């Protein structure tokens, strides 16, 4: 079954069982690679991690200062991982997601990207911004976040890092009209970012 998500001038055909990943991630074979099993071991043994939520008796969401992740502690599997970068734009603290991975097969990971974005990452900074490589998956991820942000009454901006300016987008129609001018995978657009904030900038 397919769900159509409409954002102004755009129409996106999105399988409802998928949560699109941001830009810099390679999905295929991730779980089966030895280095990623080592990643589970490293995260599981990190004594600094904080438990945020128990999804199932042995499946838990944790945080570290620059990461959120979900571990299946019964089967020793990493189910979800997001790595963060903090930067400063003018006087604002901005967080971008450098890497996001999730196991698409496991039902426990459904909706985690949105939940972590809005319930944990966004409240911890002045704004969350996209990174500089706007691939198709990255755009799809952010288009979904923008749709939710408008529905929740949050603030959405196009950010020009060259000039440190913010263009406020008030509706999905604003997004549809303006995003194509600034949001692309071409190198010249890397200074332009989407930004979501809980307060006016």
C-alpha positions as CSV (number, residue, x, y, z in Angstrom):
1,X,0.0,0.0,0.0
2,X,1.3,3.4,-0.9
3,X,0.9,6.7,0.8
4,X,1.0,10.0,-1.1
5,X,2.6,12.9,0.7
6,X,1.8,16.3,-0.9
7,X,4.1,19.2,-0.3
8,X,3.1,22.2,-2.3
9,X,4.3,21.8,-5.9
10,X,5.7,18.3,-5.1
11,X,4.1,14.9,-4.9
12,X,6.0,12.0,-3.4
13,X,5.1,8.4,-3.6
14,X,6.4,6.9,-0.3
15,X,6.0,3.3,0.8
16,X,4.3,3.6,4.2
17,X,6.5,0.9,5.7
18,X,9.7,2.9,5.1
19,X,11.1,5.9,6.9
20,X,13.5,7.6,4.5
21,X,17.1,8.1,5.6
22,X,19.0,11.4,5.4
23,X,21.8,11.9,3.1
24,X,25.0,10.1,4.0
25,X,24.2,6.4,4.5
26,X,24.6,3.2,2.6
27,X,21.9,0.7,3.6
28,X,22.8,-2.5,1.8
29,X,24.6,-5.1,3.9
30,X,25.0,-2.9,6.9
31,X,23.9,-5.4,9.5
32,X,26.0,-8.2,8.0
33,X,29.3,-6.3,7.9
34,X,31.7,-7.2,10.7
35,X,32.5,-3.6,11.5
36,X,28.9,-2.9,12.2
37,X,28.6,-5.8,14.6
38,X,31.6,-4.2,16.3
39,X,29.6,-1.0,16.4
40,X,27.0,-2.8,18.4
41,X,29.6,-4.1,20.8
42,X,31.1,-0.6,21.2
43,X,27.8,1.1,21.9
44,X,26.6,-1.7,24.2
45,X,29.7,-1.4,26.3
46,X,29.7,2.4,26.5
47,X,29.0,3.2,30.1
48,X,28.1,6.8,29.3
49,X,24.9,5.9,27.4
50,X,21.6,7.0,28.9
51,X,18.4,4.9,28.5
52,X,15.6,7.0,27.0
53,X,13.0,4.4,26.2
54,X,12.3,0.7,26.5
55,X,10.6,-0.2,23.2
56,X,10.3,-3.9,24.1
57,X,11.8,-5.8,27.1
58,X,15.2,-6.2,25.3
59,X,15.0,-3.4,22.7
60,X,16.1,0.0,24.1
61,X,16.6,3.5,22.8
62,X,19.8,5.1,24.2
63,X,21.6,8.4,23.8
64,X,25.2,9.6,23.9
65,X,26.3,13.2,23.5
66,X,26.5,12.9,19.7
67,X,24.4,9.8,19.0
68,X,21.0,8.2,19.4
69,X,20.7,4.4,18.9
70,X,18.5,1.4,19.5
71,X,19.9,-1.9,20.6
72,X,18.4,-5.3,20.5
73,X,20.2,-6.7,23.5
74,X,18.8,-10.2,23.2
75,X,20.1,-10.7,19.6
76,X,23.0,-8.3,19.9
77,X,21.8,-6.2,17.0
78,X,22.1,-2.5,16.2
79,X,18.6,-1.5,15.0
80,X,18.9,2.3,14.6
81,X,21.7,4.8,14.7
82,X,21.9,8.6,14.2
83,X,25.1,10.6,14.6
84,X,24.9,14.4,15.2
85,X,27.0,17.4,14.6
86,X,26.6,20.7,16.4
87,X,27.5,24.1,14.8
88,X,26.7,27.7,15.4
89,X,24.9,30.0,13.0
90,X,24.9,33.6,14.3
91,X,24.0,33.2,17.9
92,X,22.0,29.9,17.3
93,X,23.0,26.4,18.2
94,X,22.3,24.2,15.2
95,X,22.3,20.4,15.0
96,X,22.6,18.4,11.8
97,X,22.3,14.7,11.3
98,X,25.5,13.4,9.8
99,X,24.5,9.7,9.5
100,X,21.3,7.9,10.0
101,X,20.8,4.2,9.6
102,X,17.9,1.9,10.6
103,X,17.0,-1.7,10.1
104,X,14.0,-1.5,7.7
105,X,13.0,-5.1,8.3
106,X,12.4,-4.7,12.1
107,X,9.0,-3.3,13.0
108,X,10.4,-1.8,16.2
109,X,12.2,0.9,14.1
110,X,9.0,2.2,12.4
111,X,8.6,5.9,13.1
112,X,11.8,6.2,15.1
113,X,13.4,8.8,12.8
114,X,10.5,11.2,13.3
115,X,10.2,10.5,17.1
116,X,13.9,11.0,17.8
117,X,14.0,14.1,15.5
118,X,11.0,15.9,17.2
119,X,11.1,14.5,20.7
120,X,14.8,14.5,21.4
121,X,17.0,16.3,18.9
122,X,14.9,19.4,18.2
123,X,14.3,20.3,21.9
124,X,18.1,20.2,22.5
125,X,19.1,23.0,20.2
126,X,17.8,26.2,18.7
127,X,17.3,24.5,15.3
128,X,17.9,21.3,13.4
129,X,19.3,21.8,9.9
130,X,19.8,19.6,6.9
131,X,23.4,18.8,5.8
132,X,25.0,20.0,2.6
133,X,24.4,17.0,0.4
134,X,20.8,17.0,-0.7
135,X,20.4,13.5,-2.3
136,X,17.0,12.1,-3.2
137,X,16.7,10.2,0.1
138,X,17.8,13.3,2.1
139,X,15.2,15.5,0.4
140,X,12.5,12.9,1.0
141,X,13.5,12.7,4.7
142,X,13.4,16.4,5.1
143,X,10.2,16.9,3.1
144,X,8.5,14.6,5.6
145,X,10.0,16.5,8.6
146,X,8.8,19.8,7.1
147,X,5.3,18.4,6.7
148,X,5.2,17.4,10.3
149,X,6.7,20.7,11.4
150,X,4.0,22.7,9.7
151,X,1.3,20.4,11.2
152,X,2.8,21.0,14.7
153,X,3.1,24.8,14.2
154,X,6.9,24.8,14.3
155,X,9.1,27.2,12.4
156,X,10.5,26.2,9.0
157,X,13.3,28.1,7.2
158,X,15.6,28.1,4.3
159,X,19.0,28.9,5.6
160,X,21.8,30.6,3.6
161,X,25.1,29.8,5.4
162,X,27.1,32.1,3.1
163,X,25.2,35.2,4.3
164,X,23.9,33.8,7.6
165,X,20.3,34.6,6.7
166,X,17.0,32.7,7.2
167,X,14.0,32.8,4.8
168,X,10.8,32.0,6.8
169,X,8.5,29.5,5.2
170,X,4.9,29.9,6.5
171,X,3.1,27.2,4.5
172,X,3.7,24.0,2.5
173,X,3.0,26.2,-0.5
174,X,5.9,28.4,0.5
175,X,8.0,25.4,0.7
176,X,6.9,24.2,-2.7
177,X,7.6,27.5,-4.3
178,X,11.0,28.2,-2.7
179,X,12.7,24.9,-2.0
180,X,13.6,24.1,-5.7
181,X,15.5,27.3,-5.9
182,X,17.9,26.3,-3.1
183,X,17.6,22.6,-2.3
184,X,19.5,20.4,-4.7
185,X,22.3,17.8,-4.8
186,X,24.5,20.2,-6.9
187,X,27.6,21.4,-5.2
188,X,26.6,25.1,-5.6
189,X,23.7,24.5,-3.3
190,X,25.7,23.1,-0.4
191,X,25.5,26.4,1.5
192,X,21.7,26.3,1.5
193,X,20.0,24.2,4.2
194,X,16.5,23.5,5.5
195,X,16.0,24.4,9.1
196,X,13.3,23.6,11.7
197,X,13.0,25.4,15.0
198,X,10.7,25.5,18.0
199,X,11.0,29.3,18.1
200,X,11.1,32.2,15.7
201,X,14.7,33.1,14.5
